[in-house]
Amino acid sequence: MNSLISSMRGHRGQAILCVGLLLLAIFLFCHSILSTEWVGTPILCGFVIVILTLNLMRMTERSNENFTQFINNISHNDFSSTTSHSNAESTAQRFVDAQRTLLEKYRKLKADRSAQHEYLHLVVEHVDTALVCFDETGNIEIINQAAKDLLKSRYINTLARIESLSPALGDALQQLKAGENRVLKINIGSDSVQLILAATEFRLLDREHKLVSMQNIQSALDEKEIESWQKLIKVLTHEIMNSMTPIVSLSNHLESVVQEGEVTDRGVTTDADQYRDIVQGIETIAARSQGLLRFVQAYRSLSNLPTPVLTDVDVQNLFQRMATLLEERFTNAGIAFQFNVKPQTLSVVADINLIEQILLNLLNNAIDAVDGRSEPRIELTAFKHEHGRTIIQVADNGCGIGKDQIDNIFTPFFTTKETGTGVGLSLSRQLARLNHASLTVSSVEGKGSRFQLLF
């Protein structure tokens, strides 16, 4: 700032000197014409007047050019060039110094703004919560990677684009008020997610903006649902076991008594047909009691889960073991099976026994799903997600899962198979939780299903 003031003072002093000399030359010119008869004096004064006038014009034009160049440098964010000058012109040097000072300050301000913008961008991209900021015209100013992953689209620049992906979400974003929270269940492609939306509004650059956070609470709801089912199963199995144990014991005792002939010896019945009916009834009670007891014991696995032992699991070796274990089933069913790991050194922190159990359940279900297809195919893949999460995926081209069933396939006791128990997928999801992973599904009826383990 001091350099700029010094430059302005230098230019003003030079201009005053030039104007003063010009007035003096004009005075001498007029005086020589009126008071002297010598022709050379007015000509000399006129020549001086022309030179001083041209010099004053040159100073003015040069100042205008320098200032214009300075403004253009700022407007085009050009911080590298300054006004050219001669070393002999101290005033021009001061003006250049003033330019450099202002340009340096402007450059620093620009750099600070860029650093703040980059910092804000990194913060927005780092958070797991999906964020969308849009103005009153529907143009999206900010959208982070989490939101793009949620909506399964890379290019989203308007609310109209969001509406094309999910009409319900697009309408909710427009209707949501500042400070309001709303729970919304939507379908993105073949996936169903449950979101909690929160909004805030602000005015920036004379335009109204709305910032909305979208948090996927499907995982938390699934975890709470699993806990609720576990509590219910514990209560049911406890009560059923308490009732079934004496029934099984008593029916076995009665069966042994009847078989030893104690009933007829005591004269309770001597009719052969009645005796046979009694024996068959007791045997039926015993058999059904044993079956019910085994049924309850099977469901106990949903509430009595093992404690995982977490280690580094090599995914390539894990997939190779799965292929070896199920090779015979794949061959007999004519299924084209392949697995792929990218990169081949990929590993996950998990309990290897529990992960093997999950994959066996998923692969066996896939084998059942492709039964009857003309070209049955099952793919087992593992890869790194953009955010560093590891995904293990089981995909098939089987019959798929109906829209009225897909919301219930992880529910205990629910099954779409005639001989199924409804335990496999529910147990697999719980085992995934123990390994700090989540199990999700997407399916198109008639085209196939895709199960994903996200670590």
C-alpha positions, 0 to 999 in steps of 0.5 A, spaced: 500 500 500 505 504 501 508 503 494 502 504 491 501 511 494 508 513 493 507 511 485 501 515 485 505 521 488 510 520 483 506 520 477 502 526 480 509 530 481 511 529 474 504 531 471 504 537 475 511 539 473 510 537 465 503 542 466 507 547 469 512 547 464 507 547 458 504 553 461 510 557 462 512 555 454 505 558 452 506 564 456 513 565 453 510 564 446 504 569 447 509 574 450 514 573 444 509 574 439 506 581 443 513 584 445 518 582 441 520 582 433 524 576 433 521 570 430 526 565 433 523 565 440 515 564 438 518 558 434 522 555 439 516 556 444 511 553 440 516 547 439 517 546 446 509 547 447 508 541 442 514 537 445 511 538 452 504 536 450 506 530 446 510 528 453 503 529 457 499 525 452 504 519 452 504 519 460 497 519 460 496 514 455 502 510 458 498 510 465 492 508 462 495 502 458 499 500 465 492 500 469 488 497 463 494 491 463 493 491 471 486 490 471 486 485 465 491 481 469 487 481 475 481 479 471 484 473 468 487 471 474 494 472 471 499 473 476 506 472 472 506 479 468 507 486 470 507 492 467 514 493 463 518 499 465 525 502 464 530 502 469 531 509 469 524 511 470 523 511 478 516 513 478 514 507 473 518 502 477 514 504 483 508 503 479 510 496 478 512 495 485 505 497 487 502 492 482 506 486 484 504 488 491 497 488 490 498 482 485 501 478 490 496 479 495 490 477 490 494 471 489 495 469 496 487 470 497 486 466 491 490 461 494 487 461 500 480 460 497 482 454 493 485 451 499 479 452 503 475 449 497 479 443 496 479 442 504 471 443 504 471 438 498 475 433 501 471 433 508 465 432 504 468 426 500 470 423 506 464 423 510 460 416 509 453 420 509 450 422 502 450 429 501 446 433 496 446 441 495 442 444 490 439 451 488 432 454 487 432 452 480 434 445 481 441 445 479 446 441 484 452 445 486 455 439 491 454 432 491 459 427 494 461 420 492 457 417 498 451 420 494 453 417 487 454 410 490 447 410 494 444 412 487 448 408 483 450 414 478 456 417 476 453 424 473 448 427 477 447 435 476 440 436 477 434 434 481 431 432 475 436 426 474 435 424 481 427 424 480 429 419 474 433 415 478 428 415 484 421 419 483 420 418 490 426 421 493 426 427 488 419 429 490 422 428 498 428 433 496 424 438 494 418 438 499 423 437 505 423 443 509 429 446 513 430 442 520 425 437 518 427 429 518 424 424 514 424 417 513 423 414 506 424 407 503 426 407 496 428 402 490 434 404 487 435 399 481 433 392 484 436 394 491 431 397 497 434 402 502 431 406 507 433 413 508 433 418 513 433 425 510 435 432 514 435 438 510 438 445 512 437 452 507 441 458 506 442 464 502 449 464 498 450 469 492 443 472 492 440 464 491 437 460 495 440 453 497 438 447 500 443 442 503 440 435 504 443 429 508 441 422 506 443 416 511 442 409 509 439 406 516 437 399 512 444 396 516 442 399 523 435 396 522 437 389 519 441 389 526 436 391 530 431 386 527 436 380 528 437 382 535 429 382 536 429 375 532 434 372 536 431 374 543 424 371 540 427 365 538 431 364 545 424 365 548 420 360 543 426 355 544 426 355 551 418 354 552 418 349 547 424 345 549 421 345 556 414 342 554 417 337 549 422 334 553 417 330 558 413 329 552 418 325 548 421 322 555 413 319 556 412 317 549 418 313 549 417 310 556 409 308 554 412 305 547 417 301 551 411 298 556 407 297 550 412 293 546 413 289 552 406 287 553 405 290 560 398 293 557 395 286 556 398 283 562 394 288 566 388 287 562 387 294 560 385 291 553 385 284 550 383 286 543 389 285 538 386 291 533 386 296 539 392 294 542 395 295 535 392 302 534 395 304 541 402 302 539 401 306 532 399 312 536 404 312 541 410 311 536 407 316 532 407 321 538 414 319 539 416 320 532 413 327 531 416 329 538 423 327 536 422 331 529 419 337 533 425 336 538 430 336 532 426 342 529 427 346 535 434 344 536 436 346 529 433 353 530 437 354 536 443 355 531 440 362 530 441 364 537 447 361 539 452 363 535 460 362 536 465 367 537 469 369 531 476 368 531 478 374 526 485 373 522 487 375 515 483 370 510 486 370 503 480 370 498 484 367 492 485 360 497 478 361 500 475 361 493 479 355 491 477 351 497 469 353 495 470 350 488 473 344 490 468 342 495 462 344 490 466 341 484 462 335 484 455 338 485 457 343 479 459 338 474 453 333 476 448 339 475 452 342 468 453 348 472 458 353 469 462 356 475 468 361 475 471 365 480 475 371 480 479 375 485 482 382 483 487 383 485 489 376 487 493 378 493 486 381 496 485 379 503 479 380 509 479 380 516 474 375 518 473 368 521 475 363 516 470 358 518 464 362 519 466 365 512 466 358 509 459 357 512 456 363 509 459 362 502 457 355 502 450 357 504 450 362 498 453 357 493 448 352 495 442 356 494 445 359 487 445 351 485 438 350 487 436 357 483 439 355 477 436 348 477 432 347 470 435 353 466 438 352 459 445 354 461 446 355 468 451 359 471 454 361 477 460 367 478 464 368 485 468 374 485 471 379 490 474 386 488 475 392 492 470 398 492 472 405 490 472 407 498 476 401 500 471 396 502 472 389 500 466 386 496 465 378 495 459 377 491 455 370 489 451 371 482 447 367 478 442 367 472 437 363 476 430 364 477 431 370 481 426 372 487 420 375 486 418 383 489 413 380 494 419 375 497 425 379 497 424 383 503 423 377 507 428 372 505 433 374 511 427 373 516 428 367 520 423 361 518 421 364 511 423 360 505 421 359 498 423 352 497 418 346 499 423 343 503 427 349 506 427 351 513 428 358 512 435 358 517 440 359 511 440 366 509 438 369 516 444 365 519 448 367 514 447 375 515 448 374 522 455 370 521 456 376 516 455 381 522 460 377 527 465 378 521 464 386 521 460 385 514 453 386 511 450 381 507 445 384 501 441 382 495 439 384 489 435 380 484 430 380 478 425 375 477 427 370 471 434 373 470 438 371 477 440 374 483 446 377 486 448 376 494 454 381 496 458 381 502 461 388 504 467 388 509 
